[in-house]
């Protein structure tokens, strides 16, 4: 079967990662969570007191960061930072509050893009993030841009945190999301934007299964067209 690259970009808490994971599993593709990569870098910066404004400290830190994804015994894709499982830690709000600032650093983005391209040397994968269809893989056969109402996104994020035992005020989460939106869309290096040939999916009133079904349908259409030549 002819394999393609599926690039899913969009705002935080729109369901990108959850949708990408399930769609990849259904199609039989690999899944690469770029958002987790930037969260892992942010966690490293926090733990090692790396100043985001110091080019020297950032460069030194990036030389000591190794990120990989491993499947758990239950089949979940988990993030490892320098050999340690950080999947739960990188999802906490204190990391989320800093991730847009760290991911806006040009050196960080260059380093992560290089790792992402290395991870995806072969076609047949789903990758989600902020600049996958515009910068990392502009040649992707299927580009999707996901969006949703900010309040709905905050409510979803709160439910995720509660499931992990972290109680956070909805207003604080909403402020974090709005702050991240501004930083992500206005940063100088690889800002979040919709690729011209991307299919927009507004997930405000969609269930996760509906989102996954939509991505699978689009992927099937593109793969069929590719097979027909």
N, C-alpha and C positions, 0 to 999 in steps of 0.2 A: 504493500500500500504506500502511496506517495505521502510523505510526511511534511508537515508545515510548521512554521513558527507562529504561535498565538501570543500576541502581546496585549496585555490588559492594563491600561492606565486609568487613573481617576483619583478622586478625593479619598481621604482617609475614612474608614468605617463605612464604606459603601458596599462592602461585601466582596471586595476584589479577591482577597486571599482565600476565603472560604469557597468562593465560586471557582477560582482557578484550581484549587486542590481537587475538588470533586470532579470538575470537568476533565482535568488531566487524568485522573484515575479511571474515569469512564472510557475515555478515548484510548487509554493505554500509553499516555505520554508522560514524560518527566515533568516535575513541577519545581520551579525555582522562585523562592520568596525573596524578592529584592528588598522589600520593606524590612524584613527580619535582618537582613545584612546591615542596613543602616542603623537599625536599633542595636545590633550587636556592637557596632563601632561606637555608638553613643554610650552604651554601657561601659565599654572599655575606657572611654574618655572620662566618664564619671568616676569609675573606680580608681583610675590612675591619675586623677586630677590634671588632665590634659587641658590646657587653655586653647579654646577654639580660635582665639585671635593670634596665637603664636604659630607662625609657619614652621618654625624649628621643632616645636613640641608636636605639632600635627604630623609632620613628616616622620619624626622618630617613632611616633605611636603606630603609624600605618605600616611601618616595617616589622612591627611586632604583633600584627593582627592576622590571624588565620581563621577564616570562616568556612564552615562546611555544613552540609545537611545530611542527616542520617535518619533512616527509618527506625522507629521504635518497634518493640515486640508486638505492638498492637497495630502497626502499619501507619503510624502518624509520622509526618515529616517534621523533624525537630532540629533546631539550630544549635550548633556547637561553636563556641568561641575559644580558640586555643585549646581544644580538646575537652572543654567543659560544656555540659548541657545547660544552656541559658534560655531555653524556650519560654519558661514561665517568667523569669526575671525581666526579659526584654519587653514583655507585654504590660508591665506595670506603669502607672501614670507618671511616676517621676522620670522614667525613661522617655515616655511619650512627650513630656513637656520640653525635652531637650533635643529630640531627634530632628526636627526641622532645621534647627540652628546648625547642627553638626552636618546634616546632609546637604546644606547649602554651600559648604566649603568645597571649592573647586578641586583641591587635592584629594579630598575624600571621594567625591564623585568619580574622578578619573580612576582612582584605585579600585572602586567597586565595579565600575563599568568594565574594567579590564578583567576582573574576576568573573563577572557575569558572562562575558563573551567566551572566556576560557571554559566555564562550566557547560556552555551550550554550543560546543563545537559541532555537534551533530544536530540535525533538525529533529523535530518530533518532541517539542516541549511547550509548556505553557509558562510564561513568566509575567508576573504582575509588578507594578511599581508606579512611578510618576513619569518616567521618560523612556519607557521601553520602546514604544512605537515611534517616538520622535528622535531619540538619540542612540539608544543601545542597539536596537534592531529596526531601523527604518525600512528594511527590506522585508519585514514580516508580512506573510501572506494574509493574515487576519489580525486586524487591529481593533480593539474595543476600548471605548472610553466610558467609564462608569461614574455616575453622579447620583446624588440623593439629597433630600432636604436636610439641612444641618441638624435640626432638632431630632429628626428620625435617626440620623447617624449617631447623635449623642445618646439617645435612648438605647440603641443597639449596643453601643460601647459599654454603657452602664450594665446591661444585662450580662455581657461577656465578663466584666470585672467581678460582678456579684457571683457568677458561677465559679470564680476562682477564689472566692472568699474576700475580695477587696471591695469594701463599701466606700463609694465616692459620690459626692453630691453631683446631681445632674447639671447644675449650672457651671460647676468647675469643668466638667467634661466638655460642655458646649463651648466654653471660653477657649479651652485647649484646641478644639477642632477648628474654631474660627481663626485662632492665631496661626495654626498650622496651614490653613487654606491661604492666608495672606502671604506667609513666608514661601510656601510651595509655588504659588503662582507669580510671585514678583521677584524671586531670586534671580541673580544674573546668570548663574550656572545651571543649565538644563531645567528651566522652570516647567511646572506642570502646565501642559496645554494639550488640547485635542489635536491629534494628527488629522490632516485634511481628509484622509481616506479611512478614518476610524468610524466604526458603527457605535452610536451612542446608546447606552442602556441606562435609563433612569430607574433605580431600584427602590424608590420611595415607597411604592405600593406593591412591591414584588416580594415573594417569599424566596428563601435561598434556593429551593428546588426549582422555582421558576427561572431564577437567574442562571442556574446551571443548565437547565434545558435550553435556554436561549443561546448560550455559548456553544453548546453541543450542536444545535441546529445550524448555527452559522458556520461552525467548523466543518460539519458534514457537507454543507453547500460548497465551501471553498475547496475542500479535498476532492469532491466530485468534479468540480470545474477543472481542477488541476489534472485529474486523471483523463478527462476528455481532451486535454490539451488546449 
